[in-house]
């Protein structure tokens, strides 16, 4: 299971610990709000895919705007894998 804390840790790593002042990482935090480029978001998605041995739906991953959406999409992929289904 992917957690908000896990994604927050990956964001901190991508941002090298430098978050915009006053930003608190939670499910409603926007990925742009923390200053992530699309490449950095892709790196986070790739890391989650490798660590959890899943594959995100690429079209849905491109539309993710918040930490919570990213967590939900990842957990949806884990659930799909758990029942042996593959994304079409």
N, CA and C of each residue as an Amber inpcrd file, in Angstrom:
protein
   264
   0.8350000  -1.1850000   0.0000000   0.0000000   0.0000000   0.0000000
   0.8790000   1.2480000   0.0000000   0.5280000   2.1690000  -0.8690000
   1.2450000   3.4320000  -0.9540000   0.5820000   4.4070000   0.0110000
   1.4010000   5.1520000   0.7450000   0.8690000   6.1030000   1.7260000
   1.2590000   7.5330000   1.3530000   0.5400000   8.4760000   1.9450000
   0.8620000   9.8890000   1.7670000   2.2790000  10.1510000   2.2700000
   2.6380000   9.5110000   3.3900000   3.9690000   9.7020000   3.9640000
   5.0590000   9.2300000   3.0030000   4.8190000   8.1110000   2.3300000
   5.7950000   7.5880000   1.3790000   5.9910000   8.5650000   0.2210000
   4.8890000   9.0790000  -0.3120000   4.9810000  10.0360000  -1.4130000
   5.6340000  11.3300000  -0.9320000   5.2890000  11.7630000   0.2840000
   5.9000000  12.9810000   0.8490000   7.4160000  12.8140000   0.9640000
   7.8630000  11.6470000   1.3850000   9.3040000  11.3790000   1.4760000
   9.9630000  11.4550000   0.0990000   9.2990000  10.9140000  -0.9200000
   9.8430000  10.9700000  -2.2730000   9.8910000  12.4100000  -2.7880000
   8.8910000  13.1970000  -2.4240000   8.8860000  14.6110000  -2.8170000
  10.0500000  15.3410000  -2.1560000  10.2440000  15.0990000  -0.8710000
  11.3680000  15.7340000  -0.1690000  12.7010000  15.3570000  -0.8260000
  12.8060000  14.0950000  -1.2260000  14.0290000  13.6350000  -1.8810000
  14.2190000  14.3440000  -3.2210000  13.1640000  14.4260000  -4.0140000
  13.2440000  15.0950000  -5.3190000  13.5780000  16.5780000  -5.1620000
  13.0400000  17.1950000  -4.1300000  13.2530000  18.6300000  -3.8900000
  14.4970000  18.8710000  -3.0360000  15.2050000  17.8000000  -2.7190000
  16.4180000  17.8720000  -1.8970000  16.1610000  18.6190000  -0.5900000
  14.9790000  18.3580000  -0.0160000  14.6200000  18.9380000   1.2750000
  14.2000000  20.3880000   1.2150000  14.1680000  20.9830000   0.0220000
  13.8460000  22.4040000  -0.1160000  12.4250000  22.5740000  -0.6240000
  11.4950000  22.7240000   0.3110000  10.1020000  22.9480000  -0.0480000
   9.7840000  24.4330000   0.0850000   8.8180000  24.9210000  -0.7030000
   8.4160000  26.3120000  -0.5480000   7.9540000  26.5850000   0.8890000
   8.2380000  27.7640000   1.3660000   7.8900000  28.1350000   2.7410000
   6.3960000  27.9940000   2.9750000   6.0490000  27.3990000   4.1020000
   4.6590000  27.2560000   4.5090000   3.9270000  26.0660000   3.9200000
   4.5760000  25.3040000   3.0530000   3.9190000  24.1530000   2.4330000
   3.9800000  22.9600000   3.3840000   2.8150000  22.3890000   3.6490000
   2.7160000  21.1780000   4.4560000   2.2780000  20.0660000   3.5150000
   3.0210000  18.9650000   3.5240000   2.7040000  17.8590000   2.6190000
   1.5870000  17.0020000   3.1920000   0.4730000  16.9790000   2.4810000
  -0.6810000  16.1850000   2.8680000  -1.4270000  15.7610000   1.6130000
  -2.5260000  15.0460000   1.7700000  -3.2430000  14.5170000   0.6100000
  -3.7500000  15.5970000  -0.3540000  -4.0610000  16.7840000   0.1560000
  -4.5980000  17.8400000  -0.6950000  -3.5300000  18.7640000  -1.2670000
  -2.2730000  18.5030000  -0.9540000  -1.1850000  19.3430000  -1.4410000
  -0.9790000  19.1150000  -2.9340000  -0.9560000  20.2070000  -3.6900000
  -0.7430000  20.1340000  -5.1300000   0.7120000  19.8740000  -5.4560000
   0.9540000  19.0680000  -6.4860000   2.3200000  18.7520000  -6.8790000
   3.0390000  19.9870000  -7.4170000   2.3170000  20.8590000  -8.1130000
   2.9120000  22.1120000  -8.5820000   3.2050000  23.0410000  -7.4070000
   2.3570000  22.9710000  -6.3870000   2.5110000  23.8070000  -5.1880000
   3.8610000  23.5730000  -4.5020000   4.3650000  22.3510000  -4.5830000
   5.6500000  22.0450000  -3.9500000   6.8160000  22.2640000  -4.9110000
   6.5100000  22.7170000  -6.1310000   7.5630000  23.0660000  -7.0710000
   8.1250000  21.9110000  -7.8690000   7.3360000  20.8570000  -8.0440000
   7.8110000  19.7080000  -8.8180000   7.6030000  19.9390000 -10.3090000
   8.6120000  19.6320000 -11.0890000   8.4710000  19.6590000 -12.5420000
   7.7870000  18.3660000 -12.9790000   7.3460000  18.3260000 -14.2190000
   6.7240000  17.0950000 -14.7150000   7.7360000  15.9460000 -14.7150000
   9.0040000  16.2560000 -14.9510000  10.0410000  15.2250000 -14.9040000
  10.1860000  14.6630000 -13.4880000  10.1420000  15.5310000 -12.4850000
  10.2460000  15.0750000 -11.0960000   9.0440000  14.2220000 -10.7020000
   7.8610000  14.5910000 -11.1660000   6.6660000  13.7800000 -10.8930000
   6.8300000  12.4100000 -11.5480000   7.3480000  12.4000000 -12.7770000
   7.5920000  11.1230000 -13.4680000   8.5760000  10.2580000 -12.6980000
   9.6070000  10.8660000 -12.1300000  10.5920000  10.1240000 -11.3330000
   9.9340000   9.5000000 -10.1010000   9.0370000  10.2460000  -9.4710000
   8.3290000   9.7230000  -8.2970000   7.4490000   8.5450000  -8.7000000
   6.7210000   8.6990000  -9.8000000   5.8670000   7.6120000 -10.2900000
   6.7200000   6.3810000 -10.6020000   7.8360000   6.5800000 -11.2890000
   8.7300000   5.4760000 -11.6370000   9.2410000   4.7710000 -10.3790000
   9.6210000   5.5490000  -9.3770000  10.1080000   4.9660000  -8.1150000
   9.0130000   4.1310000  -7.4530000   7.8030000   4.6550000  -7.4130000
   6.6880000   3.9080000  -6.8150000   6.4120000   2.6210000  -7.5970000
   6.4830000   2.7060000  -8.9290000   6.2650000   1.5110000  -9.7510000
   7.3080000   0.4410000  -9.4450000   8.5530000   0.8570000  -9.3370000
   9.6250000  -0.1040000  -9.0530000   9.4870000  -0.7040000  -7.6550000
   9.2560000   0.1500000  -6.6620000   9.1980000  -0.3160000  -5.2740000
   8.0140000  -1.2370000  -5.0140000   6.9100000  -0.9990000  -5.7130000
   5.6990000  -1.7880000  -5.4600000   5.4070000  -2.7880000  -6.5680000
   6.2950000  -2.8360000  -7.5790000   6.1450000  -3.7580000  -8.7030000
   4.7600000  -3.6510000  -9.3400000   4.4150000  -2.4040000  -9.6820000
   3.1360000  -2.1110000 -10.3200000   3.3910000  -1.2540000 -11.5370000
   2.3280000  -0.9710000 -12.2790000   2.4180000  -0.0420000 -13.3950000
   1.2350000   0.9120000 -13.3190000   1.5380000   2.1930000 -13.2640000
   0.4970000   3.2160000 -13.2490000  -0.1140000   3.3300000 -14.6370000
  -1.3810000   3.7000000 -14.7030000  -2.0020000   4.0490000 -15.9670000
  -1.3820000   5.3810000 -16.3880000  -0.6610000   5.3880000 -17.5000000
   0.1060000   6.5700000 -17.9160000  -0.7800000   7.7930000 -18.1360000
  -1.9420000   7.6090000 -18.7620000  -2.8350000   8.7400000 -19.0260000
  -3.3540000   9.3330000 -17.7250000  -3.7220000   8.4690000 -16.7860000
  -4.2220000   8.9620000 -15.5000000  -3.1000000   9.6020000 -14.6890000
  -1.9140000   9.0290000 -14.7420000  -0.7800000   9.5820000 -13.9970000
  -0.4400000  10.9860000 -14.4900000  -0.6020000  11.2280000 -15.7800000
  -0.3090000  12.5480000 -16.3480000  -1.2790000  13.6080000 -15.8380000
  -2.4700000  13.1840000 -15.4000000  -3.4890000  14.1250000 -14.9290000
  -3.4840000  14.3390000 -13.4190000  -2.6180000  13.6420000 -12.7010000
  -2.5720000  13.7480000 -11.2440000  -2.1370000  15.1530000 -10.8330000
  -2.8740000  15.7450000  -9.9040000  -2.5800000  17.1060000  -9.4570000
  -2.1770000  17.1870000  -7.9890000  -2.5940000  16.1980000  -7.1850000
  -2.3220000  16.2540000  -5.7450000  -1.6480000  14.9740000  -5.2640000
  -1.0720000  15.0570000  -4.0830000  -0.4620000  13.8780000  -3.4590000
  -1.5210000  12.7940000  -3.2670000  -2.6880000  13.1730000  -2.8070000
  -3.7660000  12.2050000  -2.5780000  -4.1780000  11.4740000  -3.8410000
  -4.2330000  12.1990000  -4.9630000  -4.5810000  11.5620000  -6.2340000
  -3.5010000  10.5650000  -6.6570000  -2.2550000  10.9260000  -6.4190000
  -1.1480000  10.0300000  -6.7640000  -1.1990000   8.7600000  -5.9190000
  -1.4610000   8.9180000  -4.6290000  -1.5820000   7.7720000  -3.7250000
  -2.7390000   6.8730000  -4.1670000  -3.8860000   7.4800000  -4.4620000
  -5.0630000   6.7050000  -4.8670000  -4.8070000   5.9360000  -6.1640000
  -4.1660000   6.5910000  -7.1190000  -3.8760000   5.9340000  -8.3920000
  -2.9170000   4.7620000  -8.2000000  -1.9080000   4.9600000  -7.3730000
  -0.9660000   3.8770000  -7.0900000  -1.6310000   2.7110000  -6.3960000
  -2.4770000   3.0220000  -5.4200000  -3.1630000   1.9500000  -4.6920000
  -4.1800000   1.2400000  -5.5750000  -4.7450000   1.9640000  -6.5270000
  -5.6380000   1.3340000  -7.5010000  -4.8500000   0.3310000  -8.3440000
  -3.6420000   0.7070000  -8.7480000  -2.7890000  -0.2100000  -9.5190000
  -2.4070000  -1.4270000  -8.6950000  -2.1200000  -1.2120000  -7.4160000
  -1.7990000  -2.3440000  -6.5330000  -3.0020000  -3.2720000  -6.4390000
  -4.1870000  -2.7060000  -6.2980000  -5.4090000  -3.5100000  -6.2160000
  -5.6480000  -4.2950000  -7.4860000  -5.3800000  -3.6900000  -8.6290000
  -5.5420000  -4.3690000  -9.9070000  -4.5880000  -5.5400000 -10.0210000
  -3.3280000  -5.2950000  -9.5970000  -2.3240000  -6.3650000  -9.6330000
  -2.6910000  -7.4990000  -8.6880000  -3.2890000  -7.1430000  -7.5560000
  -3.6240000  -8.1430000  -6.5480000  -4.6360000  -9.1500000  -7.0740000
  -5.5130000  -8.7050000  -7.9790000  -6.5030000  -9.6320000  -8.5140000
  -6.0970000 -10.1640000  -9.8920000  -4.8690000  -9.8220000 -10.3240000
  -4.3670000 -10.3620000 -11.5740000  -4.8210000  -9.6180000 -12.8030000
  -5.4890000  -8.4930000 -12.6390000  -5.9650000  -7.7170000 -13.7920000
  -4.8530000  -6.8000000 -14.2780000  -4.8590000  -6.5190000 -15.5560000
  -3.8890000  -5.5930000 -16.1190000  -4.6290000  -4.4100000 -16.7130000
  -4.0060000  -3.2410000 -16.6540000  -4.5920000  -2.0520000 -17.2630000
  -4.6380000  -2.2340000 -18.7590000  -5.7040000  -1.7390000 -19.3600000
  -5.8680000  -1.8510000 -20.8080000  -5.4570000  -0.5660000 -21.4700000
